[in-house]
Each structure stands twice: as C-alpha cells, then as structure tokens.
C-alpha cells in the first residue's frame, strides 16, 4: 500500500470512528447533558439541535405559557419530552427520557432495574407517591420512577408506608427516567 492510499484509509477510518462516536454520544446522559442537549441549551436552539428529528409542541393550556416539547426520531420513535423552565432565559428544565437507547455513563437506561441504580449510584433520597416511588441519586440530575406495583404487596397498597431502598426489589423495573435541571 502506498502512502497516499494509506493516508486516505486513515482519514476514512477516523471519519467513521468520529461518526460512530457521535452516534453513541447522541444517546449518552452525563452531568449537565442529555445527548446533544446541555443544561444551558436555550429553547430557541432546539430546532437546530433536532433538525433531523421532529418536534411537536403541546397545545398551550390555560396558565401555561410554554408547553412541553416532544421530540420524535424520523422513524416515529418518541425520544424525549422537554419541559422549558419559567426563567427569562428559556432553557430546558426537565427531560423525560422515552427511548431506551439513552443511557447514563454508567449504562443505566429505561431497560435497567433498581439493582442497576443501586449498584451504580448513591441514593440521595426516595420520595413516595400514591402510585410511584421516585429515586433521586447523588451523582447527577438523573432521577428514576419505580411503579408501586413493583414493590412487595405490604408496601404496594399502603399509601402511608415509608419506603426505604432496601425494601425495593432488585428486579423492580424503571417506569420513568428523567433529568431535572434547575
């Protein structure tokens, strides 16, 4: 192989790996970012970021000036639901992850279980609601919702029960995966 052919092959290999890395990063959830979104991304920038995807804004409801924005992939898969903040800069405040390809740097996704959360993060607190338990972690702004149906029967139907992490079964599935930026 001559130098020109070898150089062209190296450039092609580099470009291919850059594309693969970009594709992988599109679904990475890290500190202060979800894919291409940063915690400082303005709502006005979303059209450019999701130019190859479809964005649908909810119809404004009474008293809500900025409705949620649903992001769909070209094939129709629901990727994210974005909730703008109420501050004057109009950045994204909350992200609901719908696509299981989105993963934290530790590999936790919508297809993970409570065991994966427990093994990869320090649990900051649990907040119990009538139908769900929300798991907040210390490491970043990702939080997870576990359906109470995943809990043992003695906790499932008792709305006053104080639920602790040790009471949640390892096999409990993640119902919702969200990121909250304030």
Number of C-alpha atoms within 10 A of each C-alpha: 6 6 8 9 10 11 12 11 12 12 12 12 12 12 12 12 12 12 12 12 11 14 12 14 17 16 19 21 25 19 15 16 16 22 19 15 18 15 17 14 17 15 17 11 11 17 12 9 13 15 9 11 16 17 19 12 13 11 12 11 9 6 6 10 11 17 15 19 20 19 21 20 15 10 8 10 13 16 20 20 20 23 20 21 17 13 10 6 13 16 23 26 18 20 22 18 23 21 18 14 17 24 24 18 14 14 14 21 24 19 15 17 18 22 14 19 22 15 11 16 15 12 16 11 13 18 13 19 13 12 13 20 22 20 22 20 19 12 13 16 18 24 20 22 21 22 18 23 14 20 19 13 10 8 17 17 14 11 14 10 12 11 16 12 14 8 11 18 14 16 13 19 20 22 19 17 24 18 24 16 18 11
